[in-house]
Amino acid sequence: MLSPYTVLDLTDDHGELAGMMLGDLGANVIKVEPPEGSTSRRMGPFIDDLVNGGQTASQSQEASLHYYAFNRNKRGIILDLEAKAGREALLKLAETADFVIESAPPGRMAELGLGFDSLKAVNPRIIYVAITAFGQDGPYSGMAASDLTLAAMAGPMSLQGVPERAPVRISVPQAWLHASSEAAVAALTAHALMIRTGEGQFVDVSAQAAMVWTMLHGMSAHAIQGYDFNREGSDVQLGPVTLPVVYECADGHVVLITSGAVLTKMVHWWVEEGIVPADWIDAEDWPTYERRLLYLEPMNKDLNQVVDAARRYVANKTKQELLELGLREGVTLAPVSNMENLVRFRHLEDREYWLSAPLPGGGETTAPGAFVKLSETPMSVRHRPPHLGQHNQEVLGGTLGLSDSQIASAAGR
């Protein structure tokens, strides 16, 4: 799909997913690393952690599974952008590139003479995407940031956790992944504009702004209802009613909401298992239960009774049993999955989502596949994550025509 286009990926662990997404879509992605390699190469977990049960024997530049996860479908080169030769090589590559994506601190690339204005001077149609914590300017642009502070300042932490304790973030770092995926979409949007206008575009991606969107309807709650949602843990606040949505089952937890659509069928299951008497079936107009509940109308079966019946019903059933029952009967019963559940999720297996991927130094692992299946232009893995400087000769020598000594100079060697 994107095979005619070239992407120069200068990102570190704050943006590598963006280039991988474009690479998965077919773009020719050239990953540009400093002489010491991307910061992601020094981030765990490491391959030795798998082999030695967490006792890391060596953490070489090729051992990071974090790096391995976000750098497929890229060729890799080394350029020392602190040196004149490295900067000149990048400018030469930019002359025929379509996209540049970087995640340097605000203004750093411009200080090196490699900012948008400099690259646009050599390529007027370039799409330049900069990923930072808070954007290129503004009151927070120079502030340090972490996944925790970004999740807090963007808002989603205000909705996560129980009200009696401090708010929490999602355990696996998310902020830079959201920023990266937004950057990939923004790059293609900017490219569409460039096609219409013929002018290069600068895209300023803020990780904080990207994380705001993860609040979903929490973003607009105040504008619609006059007040923000409050942190309720595993409960949900619907007007005057607080509903539990997470229930303990035999091997974990399952999400269900006692809505009319769910209760209309579920009440029959309760009766069949002797959890409630048969007169429950006609005791309420179950399809309208939650609407009447929200309007505080008189109920024959109050919410506490309904919640107790739901708890007792799921308590001795596994997540998989409940999921299959829900799918079969058209009732939303969603398992709270851990990673082991996810890799065994039948839907992903049937869709052949997982890939068997070779690891550096031998061995194989199961890795995520393409983020979407396309019938006309299917995605594939054309390049495994590159070793540090693996394609120096191919790109710097073959494409730019640099000699061995010039390649070494540009790479800071």
C-alpha positions as CSV (number, residue, x, y, z in Angstrom):
1,M,0.0,0.0,0.0
2,L,2.8,2.5,0.9
3,S,5.5,0.8,-1.1
4,P,6.3,3.9,-3.2
5,Y,7.2,5.9,0.0
6,T,10.3,6.2,2.1
7,V,10.3,7.0,5.8
8,L,13.3,8.1,7.7
9,D,12.7,6.9,11.3
10,L,14.8,8.8,13.8
11,T,12.8,7.9,16.8
12,D,13.9,6.2,20.0
13,D,11.6,4.3,22.4
14,H,9.3,7.3,22.4
15,G,8.2,6.7,18.8
16,E,9.3,3.5,17.2
17,L,5.8,2.1,16.8
18,A,5.0,4.9,14.3
19,G,7.6,3.8,11.8
20,M,6.7,0.1,12.3
21,M,3.1,0.8,11.4
22,L,4.0,2.6,8.2
23,G,6.5,-0.2,7.5
24,D,3.8,-2.8,8.0
25,L,1.7,-0.9,5.5
26,G,4.5,-1.3,3.0
27,A,6.6,1.8,3.3
28,N,10.4,1.7,2.9
29,V,11.4,2.6,6.4
30,I,15.0,3.4,7.2
31,K,15.7,3.4,10.9
32,V,18.5,5.9,11.8
33,E,20.3,5.2,15.0
34,P,23.1,7.0,16.8
35,P,26.4,5.2,17.2
36,E,25.4,3.8,20.6
37,G,22.1,2.5,19.2
38,S,18.5,3.5,20.1
39,T,17.6,3.8,23.7
40,S,15.1,1.0,23.2
41,R,18.0,-1.4,22.7
42,R,18.8,-1.0,26.4
43,M,15.3,-1.6,27.6
44,G,14.1,-4.9,29.0
45,P,12.9,-7.5,29.0
46,F,15.9,-9.1,27.3
47,I,16.2,-12.4,25.5
48,D,18.4,-13.8,28.2
49,D,15.5,-13.2,30.7
50,L,13.5,-15.8,28.8
51,V,16.4,-18.3,28.5
52,N,17.7,-18.0,32.0
53,G,14.4,-17.4,33.9
54,G,15.1,-13.7,34.6
55,Q,18.8,-14.1,35.4
56,T,20.2,-11.9,32.6
57,A,23.6,-13.2,31.5
58,S,24.2,-10.5,28.8
59,Q,22.3,-7.5,27.6
60,S,23.9,-6.7,24.3
61,Q,22.6,-4.3,21.7
62,E,20.7,-7.2,20.1
63,A,19.1,-8.7,23.2
64,S,16.2,-6.2,23.9
65,L,12.8,-7.7,23.3
66,H,11.4,-4.2,23.7
67,Y,13.4,-3.1,20.7
68,Y,12.5,-6.2,18.8
69,A,8.8,-5.6,19.4
70,F,8.6,-2.2,17.6
71,N,11.2,-2.3,14.8
72,R,10.2,-4.9,12.2
73,N,9.8,-3.9,8.6
74,K,12.7,-1.4,8.9
75,R,16.2,-1.3,7.5
76,G,18.8,0.1,10.0
77,I,21.7,2.5,9.6
78,I,23.9,4.4,12.0
79,L,24.4,8.2,11.6
80,D,26.2,10.4,14.1
81,L,24.1,13.5,13.9
82,E,26.5,15.3,16.2
83,A,29.0,15.2,13.4
84,K,29.0,17.1,10.2
85,A,29.3,14.0,8.0
86,G,26.3,12.3,9.7
87,R,24.1,15.4,9.3
88,E,25.1,15.7,5.6
89,A,24.2,12.1,5.0
90,L,20.8,12.6,6.6
91,L,20.1,15.7,4.5
92,K,21.1,13.7,1.4
93,L,18.6,10.9,2.4
94,A,15.9,13.5,3.1
95,E,16.1,14.8,-0.5
96,T,14.3,11.7,-1.8
97,A,12.4,10.7,1.4
98,D,8.7,11.3,1.9
99,F,8.5,11.2,5.7
100,V,10.8,12.0,8.6
101,I,9.7,11.0,12.1
102,E,11.7,12.0,15.1
103,S,11.3,12.0,18.9
104,A,14.1,14.3,20.0
105,P,13.5,17.0,22.7
106,P,11.7,20.1,21.3
107,G,14.0,22.2,19.1
108,R,16.9,19.8,19.2
109,M,16.8,18.8,15.6
110,A,16.6,22.5,14.6
111,E,19.7,23.1,16.7
112,L,21.5,20.5,14.6
113,G,20.4,22.1,11.4
114,L,18.0,19.1,10.7
115,G,14.6,20.7,11.7
116,F,11.6,21.0,9.4
117,D,12.8,24.2,7.7
118,S,16.2,22.7,6.9
119,L,14.7,19.5,5.5
120,K,12.0,21.4,3.6
121,A,14.8,23.4,1.9
122,V,16.2,20.2,0.4
123,N,12.8,18.5,-0.1
124,P,9.8,20.9,-0.4
125,R,7.3,18.0,-0.2
126,I,8.7,16.4,3.0
127,I,6.3,15.4,5.8
128,Y,8.1,16.0,9.1
129,V,6.6,14.5,12.2
130,A,7.9,15.4,15.7
131,I,6.8,13.3,18.7
132,T,7.4,14.9,22.1
133,A,5.8,14.8,25.5
134,F,3.9,18.1,25.4
135,G,4.5,19.5,21.9
136,Q,7.1,21.8,20.5
137,D,6.2,24.9,22.4
138,G,3.9,26.0,25.2
139,P,4.3,26.1,29.0
140,Y,5.1,22.4,29.5
141,S,7.2,21.8,26.3
142,G,10.5,21.8,28.3
143,M,9.3,19.6,31.1
144,A,10.5,16.1,31.8
145,A,7.9,13.4,31.4
146,S,7.3,9.8,32.1
147,D,4.5,7.4,31.3
148,L,3.1,8.1,34.8
149,T,3.1,11.9,34.5
150,L,1.7,11.8,31.0
151,A,-1.2,9.6,32.1
152,A,-1.8,11.9,35.0
153,M,-1.6,15.2,33.1
154,A,-3.7,13.9,30.2
155,G,-6.6,13.0,32.4
156,P,-7.1,9.2,32.2
157,M,-5.7,8.6,35.7
158,S,-8.5,10.7,37.1
159,L,-10.8,7.8,36.1
160,Q,-8.6,4.9,37.1
161,G,-8.5,3.3,40.5
162,V,-10.8,3.2,43.5
163,P,-11.9,6.5,45.1
164,E,-10.5,5.5,48.5
165,R,-6.9,5.3,47.2
166,A,-4.6,7.3,44.9
167,P,-5.3,7.1,41.2
168,V,-3.3,4.5,39.1
169,R,-2.0,4.2,35.6
170,I,-2.2,1.2,33.3
171,S,0.6,-1.1,34.4
172,V,2.2,-1.6,30.9
173,P,3.5,1.8,29.7
174,Q,1.0,3.2,27.1
175,A,1.6,6.9,26.6
176,W,4.3,6.7,23.9
177,L,2.5,3.9,22.1
178,H,-0.6,6.1,21.8
179,A,1.6,9.0,20.7
180,S,3.3,6.8,18.1
181,S,0.1,5.4,16.6
182,E,-1.4,9.0,16.4
183,A,1.8,10.0,14.7
184,A,1.4,7.4,12.0
185,V,-2.1,8.5,11.3
186,A,-1.1,12.2,11.4
187,A,1.7,11.5,8.9
188,L,-0.7,10.0,6.4
189,T,-3.2,12.8,7.0
190,A,-0.5,15.4,6.4
191,H,0.7,13.6,3.3
192,A,-2.8,13.7,1.9
193,L,-2.8,17.5,2.4
194,M,0.6,17.7,0.8
195,I,-0.7,16.0,-2.3
196,R,-3.4,18.6,-2.7
197,T,-1.2,21.6,-2.0
198,G,2.3,20.5,-3.1
199,E,3.7,21.8,0.2
200,G,5.6,19.9,2.9
201,Q,3.9,19.7,6.3
202,F,5.1,19.8,9.9
203,V,3.2,17.6,12.3
204,D,3.5,18.3,16.0
205,V,2.5,15.2,18.1
206,S,2.0,15.6,21.8
207,A,2.0,12.4,23.9
208,Q,-0.1,14.2,26.5
209,A,-2.7,15.2,23.8
210,A,-2.7,11.6,22.5
211,M,-3.5,10.3,25.9
212,V,-6.4,12.6,26.4
213,W,-8.3,10.7,23.7
214,T,-8.0,7.5,25.8
215,M,-10.6,9.0,28.2
216,L,-13.2,8.4,25.5
217,H,-16.6,9.8,26.7
218,G,-14.8,11.0,29.8
219,M,-13.5,13.9,27.7
220,S,-17.0,15.3,27.1
221,A,-18.8,14.4,30.3
222,H,-18.7,17.8,31.8
223,A,-19.9,19.5,28.6
224,I,-22.9,17.1,28.4
225,Q,-23.9,16.6,32.0
226,G,-22.3,19.5,33.8
227,Y,-19.8,17.5,35.9
228,D,-16.9,15.2,35.3
229,F,-17.0,11.4,35.9
230,N,-15.5,10.4,39.2
231,R,-13.1,7.6,39.8
232,E,-15.2,4.6,40.8
233,G,-12.8,1.6,40.5
234,S,-14.7,-1.4,39.1
235,D,-18.1,0.4,39.4
236,V,-19.7,2.7,36.9
237,Q,-21.8,5.8,37.8
238,L,-24.9,6.2,35.7
239,G,-26.8,9.2,37.0
240,P,-28.0,8.5,40.5
241,V,-27.1,4.7,40.3
242,T,-23.8,3.0,40.9
243,L,-23.4,-0.3,39.0
244,P,-20.7,-2.9,39.6
245,V,-19.3,-4.0,36.3
246,V,-16.5,-6.4,37.3
247,Y,-17.5,-9.8,38.9
248,E,-15.3,-12.5,40.3
249,C,-15.6,-15.8,38.5
250,A,-13.9,-19.2,38.9
251,D,-10.6,-18.3,37.4
252,G,-10.5,-14.5,37.5
253,H,-13.0,-11.8,36.7
254,V,-15.6,-11.0,34.0
255,V,-17.2,-7.7,33.0
256,L,-21.0,-7.6,32.7
257,I,-23.5,-4.7,33.0
258,T,-26.9,-5.5,34.4
259,S,-28.7,-3.8,31.5
260,G,-32.1,-4.9,30.1
261,A,-30.5,-6.7,27.2
262,V,-28.4,-8.8,29.5
263,L,-31.0,-9.4,32.2
264,T,-33.7,-10.5,29.7
265,K,-31.7,-13.7,29.0
266,M,-29.7,-14.0,32.1
267,V,-32.7,-14.2,34.4
268,H,-33.7,-17.5,32.7
269,W,-30.2,-18.9,33.4
270,W,-30.6,-17.9,37.0
271,V,-33.8,-19.8,37.3
272,E,-32.4,-22.9,35.5
273,E,-29.6,-23.1,38.1
274,G,-31.9,-22.5,41.0
275,I,-30.3,-19.2,41.9
276,V,-33.6,-17.4,41.9
277,P,-37.2,-18.7,41.9
278,A,-39.2,-19.1,38.7
279,D,-41.4,-16.1,39.5
280,W,-38.4,-13.8,38.7
281,I,-39.0,-14.3,35.0
282,D,-42.2,-12.3,35.1
283,A,-41.4,-10.2,38.1
284,E,-40.0,-7.3,36.0
285,D,-40.2,-5.9,32.5
286,W,-36.5,-6.9,32.1
287,P,-35.8,-5.1,28.7
288,T,-36.5,-1.8,30.3
289,Y,-34.9,-2.5,33.7
290,E,-32.0,-0.1,33.6
291,R,-34.1,2.8,32.2
292,R,-36.6,2.5,35.0
293,L,-33.7,2.1,37.4
294,L,-32.1,5.4,36.2
295,Y,-35.5,7.2,36.6
296,L,-35.8,5.9,40.1
297,E,-39.1,4.2,39.3
298,P,-40.4,1.5,41.8
299,M,-38.9,-1.9,41.1
300,N,-40.0,-5.4,42.2
301,K,-36.4,-6.6,42.2
302,D,-34.0,-4.0,43.4
303,L,-30.5,-3.6,42.1
304,N,-28.9,-5.3,45.1
305,Q,-30.9,-8.4,44.5
306,V,-30.0,-8.4,40.8
307,V,-26.3,-7.9,41.4
308,D,-26.3,-10.7,44.0
309,A,-27.9,-13.1,41.5
310,A,-25.4,-12.2,38.9
311,R,-22.5,-12.7,41.3
312,R,-23.7,-16.1,42.3
313,Y,-24.2,-17.2,38.7
314,V,-20.7,-16.4,37.5
315,A,-18.9,-17.4,40.6
316,N,-18.4,-21.1,39.6
317,K,-17.8,-20.5,35.9
318,T,-14.6,-19.8,34.1
319,K,-13.9,-16.8,31.9
320,Q,-13.9,-18.9,28.8
321,E,-17.2,-20.6,29.7
322,L,-18.8,-17.2,30.2
323,L,-17.3,-15.8,27.0
324,E,-18.5,-18.7,24.9
325,L,-22.0,-18.5,26.5
326,G,-22.2,-14.8,25.8
327,L,-21.2,-15.2,22.2
328,R,-23.6,-18.0,21.7
329,E,-26.6,-16.2,23.3
330,G,-25.8,-12.6,22.2
331,V,-25.1,-11.4,25.8
332,T,-22.1,-9.2,26.6
333,L,-19.9,-11.1,29.0
334,A,-16.3,-9.9,28.7
335,P,-13.4,-11.7,30.4
336,V,-10.7,-9.6,32.1
337,S,-7.8,-11.2,30.3
338,N,-4.2,-11.5,31.3
339,M,-1.4,-12.0,28.8
340,E,-1.7,-15.8,29.0
341,N,-5.4,-15.6,28.2
342,L,-4.7,-13.2,25.3
343,V,-2.2,-15.4,23.5
344,R,-4.6,-18.3,23.8
345,F,-7.7,-16.2,22.7
346,R,-9.4,-18.3,20.0
347,H,-10.5,-15.4,17.9
348,L,-6.9,-14.3,17.5
349,E,-5.8,-17.9,16.7
350,D,-8.6,-18.3,14.1
351,R,-7.6,-15.0,12.5
352,E,-4.0,-16.2,12.4
353,Y,-2.9,-13.0,14.2
354,W,0.2,-14.4,15.9
355,L,3.4,-14.9,14.0
356,S,6.4,-17.1,14.7
357,A,9.4,-14.8,14.7
358,P,13.1,-15.7,14.8
359,L,15.1,-14.2,17.6
360,P,18.6,-12.8,17.3
361,G,21.1,-15.5,18.2
362,G,18.7,-18.3,17.4
363,G,15.4,-19.5,18.7
364,E,11.9,-18.3,17.9
365,T,9.1,-16.5,19.7
366,T,5.4,-15.8,19.2
367,A,5.0,-12.2,18.1
368,P,2.0,-9.9,17.3
369,G,1.0,-9.9,13.6
370,A,-0.3,-7.1,11.4
371,F,-2.7,-4.7,13.1
372,V,-5.3,-5.1,10.4
373,K,-5.9,-7.7,7.7
374,L,-6.3,-6.2,4.2
375,S,-7.8,-8.3,1.4
376,E,-6.4,-6.4,-1.6
377,T,-3.0,-5.3,-0.2
378,P,-2.2,-7.7,2.6
379,M,0.6,-6.7,5.0
380,S,3.6,-8.9,5.7
381,V,6.9,-8.9,7.6
382,R,9.5,-8.1,5.0
383,H,12.3,-7.2,7.4
384,R,13.1,-8.4,10.9
385,P,14.2,-5.7,13.3
386,P,17.7,-4.7,12.1
387,H,20.9,-5.2,13.9
388,L,22.7,-2.0,14.7
389,G,24.1,-0.6,11.5
390,Q,23.0,-3.7,9.5
391,H,22.2,-1.8,6.3
392,N,24.9,0.9,6.4
393,Q,26.5,-0.4,3.2
394,E,23.2,-1.0,1.4
395,V,21.7,2.5,2.2
396,L,24.7,4.8,2.7
397,G,26.9,3.0,0.1
398,G,24.3,1.8,-2.4
399,T,21.7,4.6,-2.2
400,L,24.0,7.5,-1.4
401,G,27.1,6.2,-3.1
402,L,29.3,6.9,-0.1
403,S,32.7,5.2,0.1
404,D,33.7,2.9,3.1
405,S,35.6,5.7,4.7
406,Q,32.7,8.2,4.2
407,I,30.3,5.6,5.7
408,A,32.5,5.2,8.7
409,S,32.8,9.0,9.1
410,A,29.0,9.5,8.9
411,A,28.5,6.7,11.5
412,G,30.9,8.3,13.9
413,R,33.3,5.4,13.6
